[in-house]
Amino acid sequence: MSDSRAGDASWASAPPLRPTHQLPEIVHGWIAWAPRRWRASAGPWTDLAAGCLRALDALDPPALPPALQPAPPDADDGDSAPSAPLPDALLGCDDLLYLPPVAPEIVPAHARLANGLAAAGVPVLLQQPVGQRLPSAPPSSSASRADALPPSAAPLAAAVTVVHDLLPVRLADYPGAALDAACAALPRGAWVLWPLVPGRLDAPAEQAAACARLARAGVVGVHPLAPTLRPIDRRRLAEGREEAVFHRLFHAAPPDE
């Protein structure tokens, strides 16, 4: 395979991606590869590869495991991160690679990395929080729109699959209103990640109504995930909530995926 990365400074200058392999399973979206270290989003997010919730408290050091710890401050300049050289393990790989969400300021770099991997033939699943904007292809008839796109905001390649994490909806004080806002922000034809958090929109009628609302918004697929919750996660999710939520978090059977 020829190396198309030689002329791309973002590939040549960034720290290695160093992905780790896992057994592809349907519950984890058939993910086979995930980064060992990652400049993840500071807000709460669903780790689809590991099947858990991350950063429920951004001040808690254990919220991000060693495999996803942020890069050292001097490892990159924030604009080029998290682009990285293609590891040898991914050369000729046809297994799915997972790119977790990132903070808004490095979304363009997130897209560049996904495009570079896709161009090398690696199937990519890129996750983002619902409502976060990604570079999109400008209308072909609008040269002014194309000219307005900054070089760092190249449109995502068609080979990159995007999944929108709806954890912020599940954690909202008013999840019904948050779901309406999320539906307004989702592009038609979207796939969404639906974490089954106990006590949050988890009654059968609420689940059915939420799925119907997503379908009306043009969502084509919903991936449910019952995340593994640590005791500290359960305590944080129960803070300020009614007793019924506490009971669901600590005593009810796990949600059915």
N, C-alpha and C positions, 0 to 999 in steps of 0.2 A: 504493500500500500504506500503510495506517495505521501509525503508529509506536507500538507497544505498550510501548516502553521508557521512556516519559516518567515514569512513576511508580515506576520501579525504580531505587533509588539505586545498587545495585551495577553497573548498566549505565552510569549517568550519571557516576559518580565515578572509574571505573577508566581506566587508560591504554588507547589503542586496540589492537585485536588485530593489525591490519596483516598480514593473511595474504598469502602469496606463492603464485602459481599455478604448477602444473606439469602436464605431460601425464599424464592418467590412464592407468595401465597396470595390468594384472592382477597383475604381480609386486609392485606397491606397493599392492595392495588397492583399485585404482581411485581413489586419493586425488587430488583436483584442487587442494585448498587446504591449506596448512599455515602455522602461525604463523611470522612472521619472528623473534620473540623470545619466550622462554618460560621460566618458572621451572620447569625440568625437575627430575625426581627426581635426587637426589644419587647414587644407586646406579646400577650398570650397567643399560642398557636398550637395546632394539632400536628404532632409528629406522626405522619402516616407510616413511615418506615418502621418506627419503633412501637407504634400503637399506644402512644401516651400523650399527655398534654405537657407543654413546655412553657416556662416563664409565666406561670400564674402570678408570681410575685417577682417583678424584674429585679428586686433588690436581694433576692435569695440566691447565693452562689450555686447551690446544687440544682437550680432550675435548668441549667444547661449542662449536660454530661460532658466528659472529656472529649467524646467523639464530635461534639458540636461546639466546642469552645471557640470564641472569637479569635481571630488572628491577632498576633501582637501588634501594637500601634504602629511600629515601624516596618511591618511586613508589607504594607501597601498603602496607597494614598487615598483610599476610599472610593476613588472614581474608577480605578481599574479592577478593584476587588468585586466579585470573587473570581474573575477569569483566571484560568490556570492551564498549564500544559496538560495535554491528554495523556493519562497514565498508560503504560504499556498494557495493563490488564484490560483496558477498554478498546484497544486496537482491534478492529474486526468484530467487536462485541455486538450482539443483537439482543442483549438483555436490557431491561428498563433501568435507567439511572434516575434517581430522585434528587431534585434540587429544592431544598426547603425554602421558606420565605425569607426575605431580607428586609431591612429597613428601607423606607421610601427613597432616601438619598442615593442608594446604590441599585435601584431598580434597573436603570439602563445597563449597568454592568451585569446584572442578573440575566437580562435578555441577551447580551453579547455572549456570555458563557453558554447559554442554552443553544444559541445559533451555532456557535463554534463546535459544540458537541454533536449537534444534529448534522452539520456539514461533514463531520468525520464519520457519520453513519451510526452514531449512538442514539438509540431511542431515549427521549428525554420526557420526564414528567416534572413540570415546573409548578410549584405551589405558590400561591399568593393569598394574602388576606382579602376577603371580599371587599370590594370598593377600591382596592389599590389599582392604579392605572398602569398598564403595560404599554410599551410602544406598539402601535398598530399600523398596518399598511395604509398609506394615504389613498384616497380615491384616484384612479388612474387619470381622470379628467381634470384633476386639480393640481397643477404644477406648483402653485403657491403653497399648498399644504405640504407637498413633498419638500419644497425648499425650506419650509419652516421647521422640519424635523432636524434636531441637532444630530451631529455625526454619532454621538453615543447612544442615540435612541433608534437604532435600526429596528424595523418591524420584525416580529418573531417569525421564524421559519414555520412553514406549514407542518413540518414533522415534529414540532414541539407541542406536546399536549399540556394544557393549562388546567389546573384544578383550583377552585376558589374555596378557601377555608371559611366555613360558616361558624367557627367557634365564637367570634364576637357576638353573633346573634344569640347563641345559646347562653352567653354570660351577661347579656344586657338586662337592665332592670325591667324593661318593657320589651320582651322578646318579640311580641307580635308586631309592634311598631318597627323594631330593628329589622325584622324579616322583610317588611314592606320596603324599607330603605335599601336593604341588600338587593331585593329583586329589581328595584329601579336602577341599581348600579351594575347589575350583571349583564354581560353581553348575551344576545340571543345565541342559542346553541352551546351554552356553557355547561361544563361539568362542575359539580360542587361536592365538597367533602362535608359530611354531616356527622359531627361527633355526638354520640349518644350520651350526653351528660345527665346523670340521674337528677330528677327534680327540675329539669329545664326543658320545657316543651316535650316531655316524654310520655304523656298520656296518649293512648292510641288515637283518640279523636284529634288531639293537637298535632300528632305526627301526620295524620291523614290530611288535615287542613294545611299544614306546612308544605307537604308534597304537592298538593293541588295548587297552592299559591306559587310554588317554584315552577310548576308546569306551565301555568298561565304566563309566567315571565319568560318563557322560552328555554328553560333549562332542559337539557336532553338526557342528563344522567345524574343520579345522586349516589354517592358512595358512602354508606353508613359505616361508622367505626365506633365500637364500644371501647373507649380508651382504658388502659390500665391506670388506676388511680392510687397514688401513695396516700397514707393517712394524712400527711400534710396537705395534699391536694384536696382531699375531702373536707378538711377543716376550712380551707380557704374558700371553697365553693359554698360552704354552709354559712359563712360569715354574713350576718345581717339578714338571713333568710328565715322564713317561718319554719316551725317545727316539722311540718310535713316534708320539707326539702331535706332537713337534717336526717329524718328517718329514711328517706329514699337513698341518701348518699351512704349511710352507714349500715343499714339493716335490710334493704330490699335486694332482691335478686338482680344480677347484672342485666342491663338492657339486652334484648334479643336483636342481633344483627340480621 
